[in-house]
Amino acid sequence: MIKVLIERHVKKGREGYLIELLNKLRTELVSQPGYVSGELLQSVEDESAIFALSTWLSPLDWKSWEGSPKRLEIEPKIDSLLTEPPKLTIAAVL
């Protein structure tokens, strides 16, 4: 299994819209093969930092979702709300 952590820094005042879009993505994830679980987190030190943490059965399952039309349709809307490019970390579960 792997964990995928995406760190995004949102423009001030746009947090609610970002969370709405991320939740929309999460509803699509439920039917995605290899998806195990996911959650959204917000930094207590920097409220502009929103993290999406998901668990996948394999890297291939994540790659399939990463390139899916549903995700690619929403991702530009998310990117327009950010102050910098998202940071992606993929880690194996030990």
C-alpha positions in Angstrom: 0.0 0.0 0.0 1.0 3.6 -0.5 0.0 7.0 1.0 -0.3 10.1 -1.2 0.0 13.5 0.5 -0.8 16.6 -1.5 0.0 19.9 0.2 -1.7 22.9 -1.2 -1.5 26.6 -0.1 -4.7 28.4 -0.8 -5.3 32.1 -1.3 -6.7 33.9 1.6 -10.5 33.8 1.7 -10.7 30.9 -0.8 -10.4 28.1 1.7 -14.1 27.2 1.6 -14.2 26.9 -2.2 -11.0 24.8 -2.2 -12.5 22.4 0.4 -15.7 22.2 -1.7 -13.7 21.2 -4.8 -11.6 18.7 -2.8 -14.7 17.1 -1.4 -16.1 16.9 -4.9 -13.0 14.9 -5.9 -13.4 12.7 -2.9 -16.9 11.7 -3.9 -15.4 10.5 -7.2 -12.7 8.5 -5.4 -15.1 6.1 -3.7 -15.6 4.3 -7.0 -11.9 4.4 -8.0 -10.2 1.0 -8.1 -7.5 0.7 -5.5 -8.6 3.6 -3.4 -8.7 2.7 0.3 -9.3 5.9 2.2 -8.7 9.6 2.4 -9.0 12.7 4.5 -8.5 16.4 4.4 -6.3 18.2 6.9 -5.6 21.8 7.7 -2.4 23.0 9.3 -3.0 24.6 12.8 0.1 26.8 12.3 -0.6 28.0 8.7 -4.3 27.9 7.8 -3.5 28.4 4.2 -2.0 24.9 4.1 -4.5 22.2 3.2 -3.4 18.6 2.9 -5.2 15.7 1.1 -4.0 12.4 2.4 -5.1 9.2 0.6 -4.3 5.5 0.8 -4.0 3.3 -2.2 -3.4 -0.4 -2.8 -0.6 0.3 -5.3 1.3 3.1 -7.1 -0.5 2.0 -10.3 -3.9 2.6 -8.7 -2.8 6.2 -7.8 -1.4 6.8 -11.3 -4.6 5.7 -12.8 -6.5 8.2 -10.7 -3.9 11.0 -11.2 -4.5 10.8 -14.9 -8.3 10.2 -14.9 -10.5 12.6 -16.8 -12.6 13.3 -13.7 -9.6 14.5 -11.7 -8.1 16.4 -14.7 -11.4 18.3 -15.1 -11.4 19.6 -11.5 -7.6 20.1 -11.0 -7.3 23.4 -12.9 -10.1 24.9 -10.8 -8.2 23.9 -7.7 -4.9 25.2 -9.1 -6.4 28.6 -9.7 -7.0 29.0 -6.0 -3.4 28.3 -4.9 -0.5 30.6 -4.1 2.0 28.1 -5.3 2.1 24.7 -7.1 0.9 21.8 -5.0 3.6 19.5 -3.4 3.0 15.8 -3.9 4.6 13.1 -1.7 4.1 9.4 -2.3 5.3 7.0 0.4 5.1 3.3 0.9 3.4 1.9 4.0 5.9 -0.1 6.0 
